[in-house]
Amino acid sequence: MNRLDLTPTTPAEALAADEALLDWCEAGGGGASLLFWEPCETFVVVGYGNRVATEVNVPACTARGIPIFRRCSSGGTVVQLPGGLNYSLILPITEDGPTRSITTANQFIMERNRAALQQLAAKAGLPAVISVRGHTDLCAGDVKFAGNSQRRRRNWLLFHGTLLLDCDLAPISELLRMPSLQPDYRDGRPHGEFVTNLNLPAEAVKTALAAAWQAEPAATDLPTENITRLAREKYSRTGWNYKF
């Protein structure tokens, strides 16, 4: 598997990279990959089917100059924050393997990620017991530090997530409304009681996940032309970001 590290110049470019990699693999140009990128500014990202006004405190975002974007996968709305880490897996879909369905892919990927992070936490002397809650949440105890989502094509899938590592979490409560869909284990808790930092260094987390997926630095470059095009023509446009 290829390990890819992206330093995006804009949030739109970061979001475009996921779709560009999925397109590239579906077209036969790329292989299984693990991509990392870290946000250097605060911005909001809604899931593909989310209604912006329902999930986001738009007046608060406007007042603070926080941009709102839409990603290509489903799932809930997140605030991207400095001190967080994003990863994206591009994996082939096989008829008789663990990626054969949405459910089996979720279980397969989440358990491998959970095990890698639990081992890392133990080595760092952290007491957290890491578990998979809901469908695709990673939690320390019953408090969430990572959300994940999936998008599938005919032959390849994208599975990506955001890990809160060393973030100022206060903006989450300010910028997001209570989500319209909540997992049972949330039990109605507000954002401030529901999310936490994992308190592990980003480089250590990258190394642990790369080892778990046997990802080595790629010999080929990212599909930069398509990333730039998608960022410009799709992810930077109000028509896409405020689609619903």
C-alpha positions, 0 to 999 in steps of 0.5 A: 500500500502507498503512504501519501502525505499531503500539505494542502494549501486550502481546505478545498484542496484537502477535500478534493484529494480524497475524491481525486484519489478514488477517481484515480484508482477507479480509472485504473491509475492508482493503487491502494493508498493511505493518505494523511493531512493536517488542518492548519486552520479552522473550518466546518465540513458537512457530510454529503447529505447534510443540510447546512442550516440544520447542522451548522450554526451559520451565523456563528461561522459567518461572524468568525469568518469560518468557511463551510465545505461539503465532502463527498462521503456521508456521515455527520458534520465536523469541525476541522481544527489545528491539532487534528489529523485526517487520514484516508484509505483507498481500498479495492472492493472484493466480492469475497473479502472484508470490503465486500459491503459497507458493513463488513468494510466498516468493521474491518477498517475500524477494528484495525485502526482501533487496535493500532491506536490502542497499542500506541496509547498503551506504549505511551502510558495512556489509560484510555480503553479505545473502542468502536462505538456507533457504526464508525466512531472511535472512543476513549471510554465513552467519549469520541475522538474520531469520526469516520465515513465511507464512499463506494464506487464499483471497484474501490472505496474511500474510507476516511476520518478525522482524529482529535489529537491536540485541538482546542475543542471549544469551537465545536460547541460554538460552530455546530448545532446538535446533530440531527442524527445521533448514535444511541451511546451519545445519550443527548450529551452536548458537544463539550461532553461528547468529544475529547482529544486522544493526546497523542502526537500526530507523527506517532499516530501516522506511524502506527496507522501506516504500520497497521496498513503496511503502507510505505512511502509512494514512489508515484506522485499524487494526481495533483492535476485532478486535485487542483481541478476538483478544488477549483470547480467543485469544493470551492463553489457555493453551489456544492458546499451549500447544495442542501 
